Amino acid sequence: MKRLALFALAALAVRGAFAAPELLAPPQFGDPTRMCSYSCSNVFDVATAYFSDDQASNFTAIVWMKWTPRQNHVASSGFVPFAIFNVSADPARATCEGGDGLPDLQSHRYEVPLTLSGGTWAETCLPASYDYPDSTLENWKYGCYAVNIETDTALTLNVGGAEKSISASPEKQRFNILATSASRSVSISAASSSATVKFGIAVNPLVQFVGAQFDDNNSYGTSGNAQIGGLASNEWRMVVFRGRIAAGSATCNACGYNATTKLQNEQTSTKELWHPRTTFAKNARIRVMVASLLGIQYDGKYDTFHLYGFRVYRGWFSDAQLEQMRDQDAAEMTRRGM
């Protein structure tokens, strides 16, 4: 089973007194003694990974999770948090995360300040159409655009009919903006004709995510039974997300284990892809998120989520393989006093 490159374990070089270096290959299912743990709060995404190439048609993501509720969100409430998993088939890695850059739409280089006329600049540079394969997303039809801007003067930006006020700042400002009309024009109106403005704009493509969730109850009108699924405050649970692409659709499965048992609440979903592919694209994103019917924040207090051993592999692992990994991990967590 080949692990995705982002999470590849480094080979260890061991040198004896007279021996040549020996490369120790990582174990097939990962060495739990080398896996890390961390905690996070005031976040929605708790773990993220990316495909390092476009050769994988399936994967298995694994993470152990435990939950510490805030003061007003007690575990006995029944509505325990649940883990939401999703994956994109197309690239979804931001440039700031190491993903590919977006091609500029404006005719000038970003590094060159705009030539303003009476404090204004305009250019018809937005593309004639925008790819939004889901007809329910009508508000996206005129396009979503990523903007980088530096300005020493307050200004008003108009992108395809959408206006945004920009304050002066010594830092580069970055944001997305949805156009609201068929106008393909972009314009800037600065408060001073002598303003120094650097500006760049690019198409930010709409990306489809598909997924499944690991929760304690699929009927949200009543309290769930935390014993059969969802995250727990009194034990670590190994949460598994498996995904595959086949016949133009993505199938996702979410399930969970504690140290001894597979939990009952398992969810599998299949969704047709907007852009049919046979493999996940390079820089496609895998995300683990957390949510709760009671929210994970209230009155300035946040739930805390603890994670151990987050990793992603190529291949759809069988339950027997997952149970083997569960046993290895559980033994190591016991050794660490977790």
N, C-alpha and C positions, 0 to 999 in steps of 0.2 A: 504494500500500500504506500503510495508516494505522497508525502506531505506537501501541501502548498508551500511555495518557496518562502513566503513571508514568515512562516512559522517553522522553517527548517531548523533542526537542532544542529548547532555547530559541532563538527567533529573535534575530538580531543586529541592533542598531540602529547604523547607520553614518551619521555626519553630516559632510558637507563644509563648506567655509567658508561657503557661501551656500545650500547645498542643504537641502531638507527631509529628515527621517530616512527612510532606506530600510530596509524589512524584508526580510531575506534568508531565504527559506524553507529549511528543512532539506532536504538531498537525499533523494530517495525512499528510498534504501536506507541512509541514515545516513552521516554523514561520519566516516570512521575516524580522522581527525586529532583529533577531539574525544572519542574514546572513552578511557576510563580503564583502568588496570590496577591490580591489588592482589594481595596474597598473604594466605593464611590458614592456620592450623594449629590442631590440637586442636578441630576442628569437624567436623560431619557435613554440615549444610547449608552450601554455599559460595556460593549465589546464590539469591535469592528475588524474585519479582515478584507483583503482584496485578492483577486486572482492575479497571479504573476504572469500568466500567458493565456492563450485561448485554446488550450488542449484538453480541458476537463469538461466532460459532459455530466458528471455527478460529483457530489462531495458529501462529507460528513463533518459537521461542526459540533464540538463538545465543550461544555463548561460546567463546573460545579458552582452552585450558587446558594447563598444563605441570606436571610433578610433580617435586618434589625428595624422594627417599626418605630416611628416617631412617637412622642408621648400620647398624641390623640388618635393614633392609628394602631390599636392593639391587635395582636394576633387572634384573639378570641372573637373578633368582630365577624369572622366568617369570610369577609371579602379580602382574602389575601392577595398580594400582587401576583401578576402572571408575567411570564416571559413571552415576548413577541419576537419572532424571527422573520426576517425577510431577505431576499436576495434579488439583485438585478441581473438580467442576462446581458445587457449592454453596459458599456463603461459608465461608472458612476463615481469615480474617484476625483475629488476636487484637485485643481492645480496646486493649491497650497498643501495638499496631502501627498503630492508626488505624482499626480495624474498628468496626462497630456494637457498642454495649454490649448486655449480656444483661439481660433484665427480671428484677428482684428477685422471689424467691419469698416471702421473709419479709414480714410485714405492716408492720414498722416501717421507717423510713428509716435507712440505714446510718449517717448522721452522728449519730444519736441513740443514746447508750449504752443497752445492754439494761437492763431492769428485772429485777434478779435477786431471787429468793426463796430465802434461805439459801444463796446462791452458785450457784443453778441457774436455768436458763431452758429452756423447751421450747415447740415449736410443731409442729403437723402441717401442713406446708406443701409437701411434695414432691408432684409431679404423680402422678396415678394410673397413668400408663404412660410409657414411654420408647421413642423410636423407634430400634430397632436392626434394620435391614432384613436384615442378614446373620445367618442362624441359627447360624453357627459362633461367633458372639460372645456366647455365653450369659452370660459373666461381666459383660456390660454391661446385662443385661436390666432391672436395677433402677435404672439411670440413673447418669450421670456428672454431677457438680456442681462448679461453680467457686465457690470460697470466698475471701472477703476478710475478714480479721479483724485487729483491733488489741486488745491486752490488756496490762495491767500486772501480770497475775497468771497463773501457770501454770494450765492448764485442760484438761479432756478434752472433745472434741467427738465427738458421735455423729450420723452422717448415715445414715439408713436402715439401721441395724445396723452400720455401719462406724465403728470408733472410731479417733481420732487424738489423740495428746498434743500440746498446743501450749504452747510455752514463752513466758514473758513477753518482750516486745520493744517498744522504742519505735517500731519501724517496722511498717508494714502488711505482713502476711504473706498471700501469695497461693498457692493450690494447687488441684489437682483431687482429688476423692475419688469412688471408686466405691461406691455403696450395695451392700449384700450381702444384703438381705432385702426382703420385701414391705412392711415398715414404712415409712410415709410421714412419720415423725417426725424432727425435728432437735432435739438437746438439747445444752446446755452445762453442765458442772459445774466451777466454778472453785474454786481452793484457798482463796479468801477470799470471805466474803460481801460484802465492800466492794469487790470487784474492779470496775474500769471496763473494759467490753468493748464494742467496736463490731463488729458482725457483719453480713455480707451473704452470700447464697447465691443461685445462679442455675443453671438447666439449662445444661450445656455439651454441645451436640449432637454426636453421632457423625458424622464427615464421611468420606466415601469418597474415596480417592485412587486414580487409575489412572495407569499409566505404562509406560515401557520403559527399557532400559538400554543404554549404549554400553560394551561390554567387549571383551576380547581373546579370549574363549573362552566358548562356551555349554555346554561339557562340563566340569564343574568337577572331574572326577577327575584331570585331567592339566594340566600347565603349558600356558598359552595361547601363541599366537604374537603377540607385541606388535606385529609389523609390520602386522597386518591390523585392529587395533582396540585399544581401551583407551587409557588415558592414557600418555604417554611422558615419560621424564626427559631425553631428548636432542633433543626438538623440540616446538614448539607444535602443538596439534591443535585444529581448529575443530569443536566438537561441536554438533550441531543436534537440537532436539526439536520435532517438529510434532504438533499435536493438533487433533482436530475432534470435534464432536458431530453425530450423525446417527442417526435411527431409534431413539432411546432408548439409544444406546450411545456410548461415547467410544473413538475410535481414536487411538493414540499411536505415533509413529515416532521412533526414535533412530538417528542415523547420524553419521559423522565424516569429516573431511578433514584432510590435512596441507597444506602449501603448494602441492602440485602434483597430488595424487591424492585421489579418494574412497576411503576405506578400506573393506574388504570386509564387515566384520561389521556388518550393519544389522538392527535388530529392529523389528517392527511388531506391536502387540497391540490387540485390541478387547475391551472389557468392557461388559456391560450396566450401566446406571446404576441405583443404588438409587432415585433420585428422577428420573425421566425429565425432561429439559429439552431445549429447542431451541437454547439459548445458554448460555455460561458465565455464572454469576451475578456480580454486582458483589462484589468482595472474594474471589472464588475465587482460590486460591493456585497458583502455578507454582513448583516447587522443583528445584534442581539439587543433588544430593548426591554424596558420594564414599564408596567402600567398597573393601575388598580382602579376599581370602581370608586374607591374613596380618594383617589389621587395619591401621589407620592409626596405632596407638599401641602401643608396647612399652617396658617398663622406663623409663618417664618420657620417652621420646623420641617425637616426632610427625613424621609426614610433613607436608610443606608443599605447598600447591597454589597455583599462580599463575594468575590469570585476567585476561583482557583482552577488552574489547568486549562485555560482557554486555548484550543487548537483546532485546526481545520485540515482535513485530509482529502485527497482525491479518492473517490469510490464511495458507494453506498454500502455502509457496513451492516452486516447482519446483526440480529439481536444477540447471537452467541458471541460475536466479536465485541460488541458493546459491553456485554456482561463481563468478558475477560478483562477489558480495560477498566471497567467499574471496580472489579475486585482489586486490581493492581493499584488504582488510585486510592481506594478506600484504605488499603493497608498503609500506604504512605501517609495519608492524612491522619490516620490513627497514630503513626510513629511521630508525626509532628505535633500531636496533641490538639488537632483541629476537631 
